[in-house]
Each structure stands twice: as C-alpha cells, then as structure tokens.
Amino acid sequence: MKFYACHGIGIAAHFSDKIIDFDFAYLPELRYDGFDLLRLTAFAKSQPEKYAKFLNEKQIEAEFEQLKKENLIYNPLTVGLTHNYFWIKDLDEDLIIKDQIANINLKKLRWKFWK
C-alpha cells in the first residue's frame, strides 16, 4: 500500500496497481460493502487495462442505471442516510420495506409543507 487517508466516513487506500475508496454505512449495523457511481468510476480508472470497458463514463453510468432499473441495487435513503448503493440480495428485506414506507411518508410531509 502506498498510503491511505481517512475522509468523512470512509477510507481511501492507494496501492501501486489500484485505488480503493469506500464509506462506512450504518443500517443500523456497520457496513462497508456499499458503492456509488463516483467510486466505481474512480476504481475502474485506476485499473485501465482491467476495466477498459468502463473508462467511458457514459458506459459505466448506463450500466449503473440498468442495475437500478433491474432492482439489483438499492440505496436506503432514510435508514442510515447514506449515498451508497448495496446489492439487494445482501440487504435485509425488512430494512428495504421500512425505507420505502419512510420515503412515502417523507413525500407526503413535503406536500403538506407546501400547502
């Protein structure tokens, strides 16, 4: 490892052949398996020979959006307040249901505010 740096709620680790940057999340248990488009793009760019297909930012963004459309990844916005996405298969089903209910209630509150 060349160096590492703590930032916000995560760590960036720089190796000679790649950069790995991640944030911790609490859902409510500690998680470090989340990801977002920015970090995936940086990871691919740090290994251009291995991930040449993803050097085109529009390509990686399209594939990320496809994962969201196919409900393979999920961002629990109200539980743990994270910008990270997680593989749905790795999340507790109750967490997803509670998050979806909280999102609906939050939208209703926003409309009441404007009335």
N, C-alpha and C positions, 0 to 999 in steps of 0.2 A: 504494500500500500504506500503510495506517495504521501498522501495526507488525508485527513478527514476534518470536517468542520460541522459543528452543531449550528443549526439555524432554526428559528421559530420553534416548531415542534418536531423537528426532524434532524437528519444527518445526511451530509453529502460525503461519500467516500470516493477518492480518486485513486485508481490503480493504474499501472502502466498501460493496460490494454482496454480499460473501460472506466466509466463513471457511474456510480450508483447513488441515487439521491432519493430519499424517502421521508415521509412524515409518519409520525405515530398517530393513531386514532384511538378513541375510547368509545366502544359501542355496547355496553359500558366497559367491557374488558379491553385490555391493551391490545391493539392490532398494529401490525407493521406490514401487512400484505396489500395495502391499498395502492392505487396508482391513479395518475391523471395524464392527460394528453401531453402536457408540457414535459413531464418527467420521462414519459415513454419516448418522446421525440429526442430529448437530450441523450437518453441511453442508446438509442439507435445511432445517433450521430457520432457517439463516442466509439462505435464499432462499425465503421462504414463498410468494411469488407464482408462482415457477417450479416448486416441488415441493410444492404444496398436498396432493397425494395422500399424501405421506409425512410430513405433520405429525402424523398419528395414529401413535403409537409401536407400537401393536399391528399396524398395517398394514405398516409397514416391517420389523418383526420377522418377520411371517408371510412376507413376500416373501424376506427373507434366508434363512429356514429352507427355503423352497422351492428356492432356488438350491443349498443344501447337499444337499437330497434328490435333486435332479436331477444331482448331481455336476458342477455347472458351476463351483463354487468349492471351494477346498481349503485347509486350514490345516495346513501342515507342522510338526507339533508337536515332532518330535525333531531336525529338521535346522534349525539356526539358532535354535531356541527362540523362536518368535515367536507372538504372539496374532493376527497378521494373516492374513487370507484372501487368496488370489490366484485369478485366473481360471485354471482348469486348463489351458486352451489355451496359456497363457503360461508354464507350468512345464515343466521337463524331466521326461520320463517316468521316467527313472532316479531322480530325486530323490523322486518320489512312491512308487515301489516301495521304495526304501531306507527311506523314512519309515514306510511301512506295515509292513515287516518289523521295524523298530526298535520300533514300537508293540506288535506282537505279543510280541516278546521282553521288553519292559518289563512287559507284563501278566503274563507268566509269572514274572518276577522278583518281582513284588508278591505273587503267590500263594505262592511259596516262602518269602517273608519271614514270612507269617502261619502257616505250618505248623509 
